[in-house]
Amino acid sequence: MPNVTPTGTLVTAGVGQRPAVHVQLTEASLDITGPLQEASLDITGPLQEASLDTTGPLQEASLDITGPLQGASLNITGPLLEASLDITGPLQEASLDITGPLREASLDITGPLQEASLDITGPLQEASLDTTRPLQGASLDITGPIQEALLDITGPIQEASLDITGPLQEASLDITGPLQEASLDITRPLREASLDITGPLQQASLDITGPLQEASLDTTRPLQGASLDITGPIQEALLDITGPIQEASLDITGPLQEASLDITGPLQEASLDITGPLQGASLDITGPLQEASLDITGPSRRHH
């Protein structure tokens, strides 16, 4: 087992080696260089203002980090091939950067993210990302194509920013828990993708840009003072918005071709704008409209 001192150490892991670190890292620097193939790395204990850098491919490797991460910096560089990354414990003012393709990789993050920054760059192919517990003032950025990947984000999202850039192809994105003054931006095409948002949206902003082709978008629970903007052609897509919509703004722009849009629940002082041709599209709006504004612009062949 490598030794770690408060001033830090360098650990080189070769093929088949199984380094394990069980110490308290306070203002420490831990660097791991070299391919980690079928390796297991366990780090237990508080990481306070610590720096952890891993460089090199992680193939069938397991990386477990347990303990509070306060003001810590974690950088993971190199392809993650069938790798498992588990981070447990509160992340307070922590920075987590993951760079390189994630192929059949599993990322599990458990514990509150308070003013933390999580950046994931590189294609996600058949990968799984799970975050559990509240995101308060946190920033989550995911960049790169997301192909047949599963992303689950659970816990209240308060004053948090979620940015997802890159095509989503046959991907599933599930967001559960109240979104309070949160910002969610999804850019680039959604092809055969599923996006599910569960929990009240209170003064939250959701922006979805890029073609939606055979995609599914479901929002459940109240929208209070929320803004939902969807831009780009919507082809054979299903959009379901359920729950009271109070002082909310919904804007849908771009051709709707054989798309289905269902809005259920009272609309109170809400604004709904739909712009662009409706070709073979279905629009269903159910529930009382109280001081609501509904604008539909563009030629249509069939609408309800």
C-alpha positions as a LaTeX table, in Angstrom:
\begin{tabular}{lrrr}
\hline
Residue & $x$ (\AA) & $y$ (\AA) & $z$ (\AA) \\
\hline
Met1 & 0.00 & 0.00 & 0.00 \\
Pro2 & 1.46 & 3.40 & $-0.87$ \\
Asn3 & 2.28 & 5.84 & 1.87 \\
Val4 & 0.60 & 9.24 & 1.91 \\
Thr5 & 1.93 & 12.19 & 3.86 \\
Pro6 & 0.16 & 15.52 & 4.50 \\
Thr7 & 2.38 & 17.08 & 1.82 \\
Gly8 & 1.29 & 14.51 & $-0.74$ \\
Thr9 & 2.81 & 11.63 & $-2.62$ \\
Leu10 & 3.01 & 10.13 & $-6.10$ \\
Val11 & 1.55 & 6.67 & $-6.67$ \\
Thr12 & 2.22 & 4.76 & $-9.88$ \\
Ala13 & $-0.22$ & 1.90 & $-10.44$ \\
Gly14 & 0.72 & $-0.78$ & $-12.93$ \\
Val15 & $-1.38$ & $-3.44$ & $-14.55$ \\
Gly16 & $-3.08$ & $-5.67$ & $-12.01$ \\
Gln17 & $-1.96$ & $-3.67$ & $-8.96$ \\
Arg18 & $-4.55$ & $-2.83$ & $-6.32$ \\
Pro19 & $-3.52$ & 0.30 & $-4.39$ \\
Ala20 & $-5.65$ & 1.25 & $-1.39$ \\
Val21 & $-5.41$ & 4.47 & 0.62 \\
His22 & $-7.10$ & 4.78 & 4.03 \\
Val23 & $-5.99$ & 8.11 & 5.52 \\
Gln24 & $-7.15$ & 11.57 & 6.30 \\
Leu25 & $-6.11$ & 13.91 & 3.49 \\
Thr26 & $-5.93$ & 17.52 & 4.70 \\
Glu27 & $-4.43$ & 19.96 & 2.20 \\
Ala28 & $-2.78$ & 16.93 & 0.58 \\
Ser29 & $-1.94$ & 16.22 & $-3.06$ \\
Leu30 & $-2.40$ & 12.69 & $-4.41$ \\
Asp31 & $-1.32$ & 11.94 & $-8.01$ \\
Ile32 & $-1.94$ & 8.57 & $-9.68$ \\
Thr33 & $-0.27$ & 8.04 & $-13.09$ \\
Gly34 & $-0.32$ & 5.10 & $-15.43$ \\
Pro35 & $-2.92$ & 2.70 & $-16.74$ \\
Leu36 & $-5.24$ & 1.27 & $-14.10$ \\
Gln37 & $-6.32$ & $-2.10$ & $-15.52$ \\
Glu38 & $-8.52$ & $-4.24$ & $-13.30$ \\
Ala39 & $-7.27$ & $-2.10$ & $-10.39$ \\
Ser40 & $-9.08$ & $-1.11$ & $-7.23$ \\
Leu41 & $-8.39$ & 2.25 & $-5.57$ \\
Asp42 & $-10.11$ & 3.07 & $-2.26$ \\
Ile43 & $-9.67$ & 6.44 & $-0.55$ \\
Thr44 & $-11.34$ & 6.83 & 2.86 \\
Gly45 & $-11.30$ & 9.79 & 5.20 \\
Pro46 & $-12.03$ & 13.50 & 5.00 \\
Leu47 & $-10.54$ & 15.27 & 1.98 \\
Gln48 & $-10.30$ & 18.91 & 3.05 \\
Glu49 & $-8.78$ & 21.24 & 0.44 \\
Ala50 & $-7.09$ & 18.17 & $-1.01$ \\
Ser51 & $-6.09$ & 17.56 & $-4.64$ \\
Leu52 & $-6.52$ & 14.16 & $-6.31$ \\
Asp53 & $-5.33$ & 13.66 & $-9.90$ \\
Thr54 & $-5.54$ & 10.38 & $-11.84$ \\
Thr55 & $-4.04$ & 10.19 & $-15.34$ \\
Gly56 & $-4.13$ & 7.28 & $-17.76$ \\
Pro57 & $-6.74$ & 4.84 & $-18.97$ \\
Leu58 & $-9.00$ & 3.22 & $-16.36$ \\
Gln59 & $-10.00$ & $-0.19$ & $-17.75$ \\
Glu60 & $-12.24$ & $-2.39$ & $-15.63$ \\
Ala61 & $-10.98$ & $-0.36$ & $-12.66$ \\
Ser62 & $-12.78$ & 0.59 & $-9.44$ \\
Leu63 & $-12.25$ & 3.98 & $-7.77$ \\
Asp64 & $-14.03$ & 4.58 & $-4.45$ \\
Ile65 & $-13.73$ & 7.89 & $-2.55$ \\
Thr66 & $-15.45$ & 8.11 & 0.86 \\
Gly67 & $-15.57$ & 10.98 & 3.31 \\
Pro68 & $-16.41$ & 14.68 & 3.20 \\
Leu69 & $-14.82$ & 16.59 & 0.33 \\
Gln70 & $-14.57$ & 20.23 & 1.45 \\
Gly71 & $-12.80$ & 22.55 & $-0.96$ \\
Ala72 & $-11.28$ & 19.50 & $-2.63$ \\
Ser73 & $-10.21$ & 19.14 & $-6.28$ \\
Leu74 & $-10.60$ & 15.82 & $-8.12$ \\
Asn75 & $-9.32$ & 15.48 & $-11.69$ \\
Ile76 & $-9.71$ & 12.20 & $-13.58$ \\
Thr77 & $-8.16$ & 12.13 & $-17.07$ \\
Gly78 & $-8.06$ & 9.29 & $-19.57$ \\
Pro79 & $-10.62$ & 6.91 & $-21.01$ \\
Leu80 & $-12.88$ & 5.11 & $-18.54$ \\
Leu81 & $-13.56$ & 1.66 & $-20.05$ \\
Glu82 & $-15.95$ & $-0.49$ & $-18.03$ \\
Ala83 & $-14.76$ & 1.44 & $-14.97$ \\
Ser84 & $-16.61$ & 2.18 & $-11.74$ \\
Leu85 & $-16.29$ & 5.53 & $-9.92$ \\
Asp86 & $-18.08$ & 5.96 & $-6.57$ \\
Ile87 & $-17.90$ & 9.18 & $-4.54$ \\
Thr88 & $-19.64$ & 9.23 & $-1.14$ \\
Gly89 & $-19.88$ & 12.11 & 1.31 \\
Pro90 & $-20.76$ & 15.78 & 1.14 \\
Leu91 & $-19.10$ & 17.79 & $-1.62$ \\
Gln92 & $-18.84$ & 21.37 & $-0.30$ \\
Glu93 & $-17.13$ & 23.89 & $-2.57$ \\
Ala94 & $-15.49$ & 20.90 & $-4.28$ \\
Ser95 & $-14.40$ & 20.58 & $-7.92$ \\
Leu96 & $-14.74$ & 17.29 & $-9.82$ \\
Asp97 & $-13.49$ & 17.08 & $-13.42$ \\
Ile98 & $-13.74$ & 13.89 & $-15.51$ \\
Thr99 & $-12.17$ & 13.99 & $-19.00$ \\
Gly100 & $-12.01$ & 11.27 & $-21.62$ \\
Pro101 & $-14.49$ & 8.88 & $-23.17$ \\
Leu102 & $-16.74$ & 6.98 & $-20.75$ \\
Arg103 & $-17.58$ & 3.63 & $-22.27$ \\
Glu104 & $-19.75$ & 1.23 & $-20.27$ \\
Ala105 & $-18.62$ & 3.17 & $-17.18$ \\
Ser106 & $-20.55$ & 3.72 & $-13.95$ \\
Leu107 & $-20.38$ & 6.99 & $-11.98$ \\
Asp108 & $-22.17$ & 7.20 & $-8.63$ \\
Ile109 & $-22.07$ & 10.40 & $-6.56$ \\
Thr110 & $-23.80$ & 10.27 & $-3.16$ \\
Gly111 & $-24.04$ & 13.14 & $-0.71$ \\
Pro112 & $-25.06$ & 16.78 & $-0.87$ \\
Leu113 & $-23.34$ & 18.93 & $-3.51$ \\
Gln114 & $-23.13$ & 22.43 & $-1.98$ \\
Glu115 & $-21.59$ & 25.07 & $-4.23$ \\
Ala116 & $-19.73$ & 22.23 & $-5.94$ \\
Ser117 & $-18.61$ & 22.00 & $-9.57$ \\
Leu118 & $-18.93$ & 18.74 & $-11.54$ \\
Asp119 & $-17.62$ & 18.69 & $-15.13$ \\
Ile120 & $-17.76$ & 15.58 & $-17.34$ \\
Thr121 & $-16.18$ & 15.84 & $-20.82$ \\
Gly122 & $-16.00$ & 13.20 & $-23.51$ \\
Pro123 & $-18.43$ & 10.83 & $-25.14$ \\
Leu124 & $-20.65$ & 8.81 & $-22.79$ \\
Gln125 & $-21.34$ & 5.46 & $-24.47$ \\
Glu126 & $-23.53$ & 2.99 & $-22.58$ \\
Ala127 & $-22.47$ & 4.84 & $-19.40$ \\
Ser128 & $-24.39$ & 5.38 & $-16.17$ \\
Leu129 & $-24.27$ & 8.56 & $-14.05$ \\
Asp130 & $-26.14$ & 8.68 & $-10.74$ \\
Thr131 & $-26.17$ & 11.63 & $-8.35$ \\
Thr132 & $-28.08$ & 11.32 & $-5.07$ \\
Arg133 & $-28.86$ & 13.95 & $-2.41$ \\
Pro134 & $-29.34$ & 17.70 & $-2.69$ \\
Leu135 & $-27.59$ & 19.95 & $-5.20$ \\
Gln136 & $-27.39$ & 23.41 & $-3.60$ \\
Gly137 & $-25.68$ & 26.13 & $-5.58$ \\
Ala138 & $-23.93$ & 23.40 & $-7.56$ \\
Ser139 & $-22.81$ & 23.41 & $-11.19$ \\
Leu140 & $-23.07$ & 20.22 & $-13.29$ \\
Asp141 & $-21.72$ & 20.31 & $-16.85$ \\
Ile142 & $-21.78$ & 17.27 & $-19.17$ \\
Thr143 & $-20.17$ & 17.68 & $-22.62$ \\
Gly144 & $-19.87$ & 15.20 & $-25.46$ \\
Pro145 & $-22.18$ & 12.78 & $-27.23$ \\
Ile146 & $-24.36$ & 10.72 & $-24.91$ \\
Gln147 & $-25.15$ & 7.39 & $-26.60$ \\
Glu148 & $-27.29$ & 4.74 & $-24.91$ \\
Ala149 & $-26.36$ & 6.34 & $-21.55$ \\
Leu150 & $-28.40$ & 6.63 & $-18.36$ \\
Leu151 & $-28.22$ & 9.82 & $-16.29$ \\
Asp152 & $-30.09$ & 9.97 & $-12.97$ \\
Ile153 & $-30.04$ & 13.12 & $-10.84$ \\
Thr154 & $-31.93$ & 12.83 & $-7.53$ \\
Gly155 & $-32.42$ & 15.27 & $-4.70$ \\
Pro156 & $-33.54$ & 18.85 & $-4.37$ \\
Ile157 & $-31.83$ & 21.15 & $-6.90$ \\
Gln158 & $-31.62$ & 24.63 & $-5.34$ \\
Glu159 & $-29.98$ & 27.52 & $-7.18$ \\
Ala160 & $-28.10$ & 24.90 & $-9.19$ \\
Ser161 & $-26.98$ & 24.95 & $-12.83$ \\
Leu162 & $-27.16$ & 21.85 & $-15.06$ \\
Asp163 & $-25.73$ & 22.10 & $-18.58$ \\
Ile164 & $-25.76$ & 19.14 & $-20.97$ \\
Thr165 & $-24.09$ & 19.64 & $-24.38$ \\
Gly166 & $-23.81$ & 17.07 & $-27.14$ \\
Pro167 & $-26.22$ & 14.80 & $-28.96$ \\
Leu168 & $-28.36$ & 12.49 & $-26.81$ \\
Gln169 & $-28.92$ & 9.29 & $-28.81$ \\
Glu170 & $-31.06$ & 6.57 & $-27.22$ \\
Ala171 & $-30.15$ & 8.15 & $-23.87$ \\
Ser172 & $-32.23$ & 8.44 & $-20.71$ \\
Leu173 & $-32.08$ & 11.52 & $-18.46$ \\
Asp174 & $-34.08$ & 11.41 & $-15.21$ \\
Ile175 & $-34.19$ & 14.39 & $-12.83$ \\
Thr176 & $-36.07$ & 13.89 & $-9.54$ \\
Gly177 & $-36.67$ & 16.32 & $-6.72$ \\
Pro178 & $-37.78$ & 19.92 & $-6.45$ \\
Leu179 & $-36.04$ & 22.39 & $-8.75$ \\
Gln180 & $-35.93$ & 25.77 & $-6.97$ \\
Glu181 & $-34.36$ & 28.68 & $-8.85$ \\
Ala182 & $-32.44$ & 26.08 & $-10.88$ \\
Ser183 & $-31.22$ & 26.32 & $-14.47$ \\
Leu184 & $-31.28$ & 23.30 & $-16.82$ \\
Asp185 & $-29.86$ & 23.71 & $-20.32$ \\
Ile186 & $-29.79$ & 20.88 & $-22.88$ \\
Thr187 & $-28.14$ & 21.66 & $-26.24$ \\
Arg188 & $-27.82$ & 19.57 & $-29.42$ \\
Pro189 & $-30.10$ & 16.91 & $-30.88$ \\
Leu190 & $-32.18$ & 14.47 & $-28.84$ \\
Arg191 & $-32.67$ & 11.29 & $-30.90$ \\
Glu192 & $-34.77$ & 8.52 & $-29.41$ \\
Ala193 & $-33.92$ & 10.05 & $-26.02$ \\
Ser194 & $-36.03$ & 10.12 & $-22.87$ \\
Leu195 & $-36.08$ & 13.13 & $-20.54$ \\
Asp196 & $-38.10$ & 12.83 & $-17.31$ \\
Ile197 & $-38.35$ & 15.67 & $-14.77$ \\
Thr198 & $-40.23$ & 14.90 & $-11.53$ \\
Gly199 & $-40.85$ & 17.33 & $-8.72$ \\
Pro200 & $-42.01$ & 20.92 & $-8.42$ \\
Leu201 & $-40.30$ & 23.53 & $-10.59$ \\
Gln202 & $-40.25$ & 26.78 & $-8.61$ \\
Gln203 & $-38.81$ & 29.77 & $-10.45$ \\
Ala204 & $-36.72$ & 27.32 & $-12.46$ \\
Ser205 & $-35.47$ & 27.73 & $-16.03$ \\
Leu206 & $-35.43$ & 24.81 & $-18.50$ \\
Asp207 & $-33.98$ & 25.36 & $-21.97$ \\
Ile208 & $-33.89$ & 22.55 & $-24.55$ \\
Thr209 & $-32.27$ & 23.39 & $-27.93$ \\
Gly210 & $-31.79$ & 21.11 & $-30.90$ \\
Pro211 & $-33.94$ & 18.75 & $-32.90$ \\
Leu212 & $-36.10$ & 16.32 & $-30.92$ \\
Gln213 & $-36.45$ & 13.18 & $-33.04$ \\
Glu214 & $-38.55$ & 10.36 & $-31.60$ \\
Ala215 & $-37.77$ & 11.83 & $-28.17$ \\
Ser216 & $-39.86$ & 11.83 & $-25.00$ \\
Leu217 & $-40.08$ & 14.72 & $-22.53$ \\
Asp218 & $-42.13$ & 14.30 & $-19.33$ \\
Thr219 & $-42.47$ & 16.89 & $-16.55$ \\
Thr220 & $-44.54$ & 16.00 & $-13.48$ \\
Arg221 & $-45.62$ & 18.17 & $-10.53$ \\
Pro222 & $-46.28$ & 21.90 & $-10.28$ \\
Leu223 & $-44.55$ & 24.57 & $-12.35$ \\
Gln224 & $-44.54$ & 27.77 & $-10.27$ \\
Gly225 & $-42.90$ & 30.81 & $-11.79$ \\
Ala226 & $-40.94$ & 28.46 & $-14.06$ \\
Ser227 & $-39.69$ & 29.03 & $-17.60$ \\
Leu228 & $-39.65$ & 26.15 & $-20.12$ \\
Asp229 & $-38.21$ & 26.83 & $-23.58$ \\
Ile230 & $-37.97$ & 24.16 & $-26.30$ \\
Thr231 & $-36.34$ & 25.17 & $-29.61$ \\
Gly232 & $-35.71$ & 23.12 & $-32.73$ \\
Pro233 & $-37.69$ & 20.79 & $-34.93$ \\
Ile234 & $-39.80$ & 18.29 & $-32.97$ \\
Gln235 & $-40.26$ & 15.14 & $-35.08$ \\
Glu236 & $-42.35$ & 12.22 & $-33.84$ \\
Ala237 & $-41.66$ & 13.41 & $-30.28$ \\
Leu238 & $-43.85$ & 13.16 & $-27.18$ \\
Leu239 & $-44.03$ & 16.07 & $-24.73$ \\
Asp240 & $-46.08$ & 15.64 & $-21.54$ \\
Ile241 & $-46.35$ & 18.46 & $-19.00$ \\
Thr242 & $-48.42$ & 17.60 & $-15.91$ \\
Gly243 & $-49.22$ & 19.59 & $-12.81$ \\
Pro244 & $-50.51$ & 23.03 & $-12.00$ \\
Ile245 & $-48.80$ & 25.73 & $-14.06$ \\
Gln246 & $-48.78$ & 28.96 & $-12.01$ \\
Glu247 & $-47.15$ & 32.13 & $-13.31$ \\
Ala248 & $-45.11$ & 29.92 & $-15.63$ \\
Ser249 & $-43.91$ & 30.54 & $-19.19$ \\
Leu250 & $-43.82$ & 27.75 & $-21.80$ \\
Asp251 & $-42.33$ & 28.52 & $-25.21$ \\
Ile252 & $-42.09$ & 25.88 & $-27.95$ \\
Thr253 & $-40.46$ & 26.98 & $-31.22$ \\
Gly254 & $-39.79$ & 25.00 & $-34.38$ \\
Pro255 & $-41.79$ & 22.74 & $-36.66$ \\
Leu256 & $-43.84$ & 20.05 & $-34.92$ \\
Gln257 & $-44.00$ & 17.09 & $-37.29$ \\
Glu258 & $-46.18$ & 14.20 & $-36.13$ \\
Ala259 & $-45.45$ & 15.28 & $-32.56$ \\
Ser260 & $-47.68$ & 14.97 & $-29.52$ \\
Leu261 & $-47.94$ & 17.75 & $-26.92$ \\
Asp262 & $-50.06$ & 17.13 & $-23.80$ \\
Ile263 & $-50.49$ & 19.74 & $-21.07$ \\
Thr264 & $-52.55$ & 18.76 & $-17.99$ \\
Gly265 & $-53.44$ & 20.77 & $-14.94$ \\
Pro266 & $-54.74$ & 24.24 & $-14.21$ \\
Leu267 & $-52.99$ & 27.11 & $-15.98$ \\
Gln268 & $-53.08$ & 30.16 & $-13.69$ \\
Glu269 & $-51.51$ & 33.39 & $-14.95$ \\
Ala270 & $-49.47$ & 31.20 & $-17.30$ \\
Ser271 & $-48.17$ & 31.90 & $-20.80$ \\
Leu272 & $-48.02$ & 29.19 & $-23.49$ \\
Asp273 & $-46.54$ & 30.07 & $-26.90$ \\
Ile274 & $-46.21$ & 27.56 & $-29.75$ \\
Thr275 & $-44.54$ & 28.81 & $-32.96$ \\
Gly276 & $-43.86$ & 26.95 & $-36.19$ \\
Pro277 & $-45.75$ & 24.68 & $-38.56$ \\
Leu278 & $-47.79$ & 21.86 & $-37.01$ \\
Gln279 & $-47.76$ & 18.96 & $-39.49$ \\
Gly280 & $-49.67$ & 15.92 & $-38.33$ \\
Ala281 & $-49.22$ & 17.12 & $-34.73$ \\
Ser282 & $-51.51$ & 16.58 & $-31.75$ \\
Leu283 & $-52.00$ & 19.27 & $-29.07$ \\
Asp284 & $-54.07$ & 18.48 & $-25.96$ \\
Ile285 & $-54.55$ & 21.05 & $-23.19$ \\
Thr286 & $-56.62$ & 19.92 & $-20.17$ \\
Gly287 & $-57.56$ & 21.89 & $-17.09$ \\
Pro288 & $-58.90$ & 25.35 & $-16.26$ \\
Leu289 & $-57.20$ & 28.36 & $-17.83$ \\
Gln290 & $-57.28$ & 31.27 & $-15.34$ \\
Glu291 & $-55.81$ & 34.52 & $-16.60$ \\
Ala292 & $-53.71$ & 32.40 & $-18.95$ \\
Ser293 & $-52.32$ & 33.29 & $-22.37$ \\
Leu294 & $-52.28$ & 30.71 & $-25.18$ \\
Asp295 & $-50.70$ & 31.62 & $-28.52$ \\
Ile296 & $-50.32$ & 29.17 & $-31.43$ \\
Thr297 & $-48.62$ & 30.58 & $-34.56$ \\
Gly298 & $-47.96$ & 28.83 & $-37.85$ \\
Pro299 & $-49.89$ & 26.70 & $-40.31$ \\
Ser300 & $-51.36$ & 23.46 & $-39.04$ \\
Arg301 & $-53.03$ & 20.42 & $-40.56$ \\
Arg302 & $-54.54$ & 19.02 & $-37.40$ \\
His303 & $-54.67$ & 20.27 & $-33.81$ \\
His304 & $-56.87$ & 19.94 & $-30.79$ \\
\hline
\end{tabular}
